[in-house]
Amino acid sequence: MGLRNQNLQDALQRQKQRVGKIKAASAVYETGAWEIKNQRDFLNQAFCLKTKLAPEEVLRNALDIELELGRQRKQKWGERIIDIDLIFYDQLILDTPHLTLPHPWLQERRFVLEPLAEIIPKWKHPVLGSKVAVLLRACQDKGWVKQVSGF
């Protein structure tokens, strides 16, 4: 929604200021909407941060940034100004009421795997034991993903 590229840039800048140094960032990808088809296409980008914050603090910062940028949680998988997900935190396996790491559905979502494979193709999923590049090749998601800009 809104100025999609600017929303991504604003979110990335705020993450840099609050969470840590950007180690790698993918290109921006345009993808078909997930689950609810009668809405605009989404933009997606992945980035790796080096941080001293605990995973719960990283998540809290992400949620705060979403609110600051105008995110309103109205409909699951519905249109939104920004959506920041914590996909993994090193090799940590975590399952709490508020945070599951690695993200429980990352291997099922091409729109997550494509940008991840660009920046960390050899990262190994601590539960599944497969590298991101392998997970992407095995992904059954038929959704389209198209690179629209370099970083």
N, C-alpha and C positions, 0 to 999 in steps of 0.2 A: 504494500500500500504506500501511497505517497511517493516521495523521491527515493526510490529503492536503492540506487547506488549510494546516495548520500547517507541513507540510514545505515548501510553496511560500513561506510567509512567512519561515521560518527561512533558506531558501536566498537569498531576496532580501535579507534583513538582512545576512547574511554577505558577499554580493557587495558591498553598499554599504560595509561596513567595510573590505574588502580590495582591491576593484577600483576603485571610483569612485562618483561621484554619479549617482543615478538621474535621467535626463532625462525619461523617459516610461515608463509601465507600462500594459499592457492590463488589461482585465477578465480574470477567470478563465473559462476555457472547459472544458466537459466534452466528451470525444470518445470515440468507440469505439476500442478497442485496435487498434493497427496490426499487420497481418500475422497475429498469433496472436489468434483471436477468442474463445477460451474463457477470458477473464480479465476482471477488473473494468475499467470505463471509466477513462480517464485524465483528469487535470486538466492544463491547459496554460495558460501565461501567457508573454507576451513583454515584455521591457523593454529599454530603451536606457540604456547607461551612458556617462558621460564618464570617460575613464581616461587616465592617463599610461603605463600598462603596455603592453608589447609584446603582440601577439596570443598568443604562446606562453605568456606569464605569465598572461594572462587564462584561457586553457585550463587551465593547471596549477592555478590557484586554483579553477576550477570542479570539476575532478576531486577536489581535496582536500576541498572542501565536500561533494561527493557521499559520499565515504568517511566524513567526520565525521557525516553524517546517517544513516549505516548502509547505504549502497548496496552491494550485492553483485552482481557481474557473473556471473550464472549462465547466462542464456539470452538470445540475441539477440532483441530486441523483446519479451522477457518482462516480467512485472511487476517493478517496482522502486520503491523508496521515493522516489527523486528522479532526474531525468535533466536535466542542464544542458548545453545545446548552445550553441556559439558559431556563430551563423548568418552574421554578416558583421562586418566591421571597417572602417567607412567604405567607401571604394571599393577597398580592397585586394583583389588577386587573389593567392592563395597556394596552393601545392600542395606539401606536404611529407609525409613518411611519417606524421606525427602530426596534421596539421591542413590541411584544405582550406577555403579561403574564396573566395567565399561558400560556405555549406554546399551540397554538390553536389546535394541532393535537395529543397531548400526549395521550389522551384516545383512539385513533385509532391505536396506534402503540405498538404492543406487545414487540418489542425490547426496548422500553422506559419503559413500565410498569413493565416488569419482574425485572430489576435491582432496580427500584424504590420501588417495593413491598417488596423487600428483606430488604431495609434499612428504609423505612418509610411507612409501610402498612396502618397506621392509618391517614396519612396526608389527609386532606379533601380538595378537589378541591373547590376553592371559588366561582366558577361559577356554576359548575354542582352539587355541594353539596354531592358528593360521595367520599368515601375513596379510596385510590389507590388500595387496595386489591379488592374492589368491582369493580372498573373500569377494573382491570385485568380480573376478572371472566367474565365480560360482553363484553370484547373486541372481536370484530368480525374478527380481523386480523388473517389470517391463516398462517402467516409466522412462521417459526420455530425459536426457541430460545433455546440455550443449554449452560449451565454453563460450562466453561472450566477451570477456576481456582478460588481459593479463594483469598481473599485480605489479 
